[in-house]
Amino acid sequence: MYIWEVSMKKLGLAAGALLLSAGAVFYTFLENSFFVQLAGVEDHISGAVHEVATDEAKVALTFNVSWGDERPEEVFSLLEEENVPEAAFFLSGAWSERHPELVEDINESRYTIGHHGYEYKPYPAWEEEEIMQDLRKGSHTLQEITGEQPAFFRPPAGALDTRVLEAAESQGLTTIQWSVDGQDWENPGTDQVIERISESVSPGAIIMMDASDQSKQVTGALPKILDVLEQQGYDVVGLKELLHEADIEVREL
């Protein structure tokens, strides 16, 4: 078991530095709606990363893909056209099997591919062995297509419990959640997606958007979001860079 030295905030108010177990961090986040700010990182982290505590104006842009034939390619192409230097795509294994060419294109670009489960079903409803099997199957699928084991994992629907965290860690995966949610999959309107992100972003934020076909407004909102981030002085960086630049102490109990 590991403990983190973390800083936490609730509703924007500093709550101070605490020493918590990975399970306690997760429990606190769910029950009291805390946002966890990591003070740093090692090769992989015992627990879920929501954002990184940093004074530098850097953020990570991430996309979830679980189904669809149109939107994932549109989002990838748009990022390329906009010369976005870094982004992460969390791909379900089942979707990846149906779209290996696009997975290869993403992998050959400068963007990161993350694990989003094989089947898109909330893990906490599963037995432990079922969770392990789905994680292994998803990793194997991505490795078969890209030749590389994924380093990052985002659970389907963001649903977590300590069993999921421990299973991911046992397979060398760092669990990545988010601190800013565009909620574009709800299709609330392009302006509202832009507003949600621009008003919530802060240094070290991990921004989540959806690139599956149900997200009908993501391609309309994305160029404007990129403009707003630039106007606010933010650099879009990869997850590895964002985590690497943090300063955490991870100690084994």
C-alpha positions, 0 to 999 in steps of 0.5 A: 500500500502507498500513501500520497502527500496531497493537497486538496480543495473543496469548492475552491477552498484549500483544505490543507496537506493530508496523508491519505491511503489510496482508498481513503483518497477515493472515498473522500473524493466520492463522498465529499466531492473533493478534487484531488491535486497530486503534489507529484508522480513516480512511474505510476501512481497508486490511486486516481489522478484528477489534476496536478498541483503546479504553478505552471500554466499547463493542462492536459486535453483528453478524449474518451472513445467508446463507440462511433464511426464518425466523431473519433476521426473528426476529432483526431483530424481537427487536432492535427489541423489545429497543430495541437501538440499533445492530447490523449485518447482513452479508447475502449478495446471493443471499439479499437478492434473495429477501428484498428486503422484509426488507432494506428493513426493516433498511435503514429501521431504525437498523441497518447493512447490510453486504456478505457476498458475493453467493454464499456461497462462500469467496473464496480458492478463486476466481480474482481476477476471480471475486472482483471480479465477486462483490463487484460483484454483491453491492454492486449487489444491495444498492444496488438494494434499499436505494439505498445502496452498502454500506460494510462487507464480511465475506467468506463464512465469514470466509475471506480472503487478500490478494487478497480484502482488496485486491479489497474495498479497491478497491471502497471496502469496509472488511473487518470480521471479529470478535473474539468468536464466539458460534458459535451456528450450531453450536447448542451450547446457549443457555447455552454461546452466552451463556457464550462471548460473556460471557467473551470480550467486551472493550472494542472487541470486534466480536461475531459471531452468525449469523442464518441458519436453521441457528442455532436458538438465537440468538433464545433466547440474544440477550436474555440476551446483551444483559442480560449486556452491560448488566450488564458496563457495555457500550454496543452501538454501530454499526460506524461509531461504534466505528471512528470513535472509534479512533485510527489512523495510516494512512500510504501507503508 
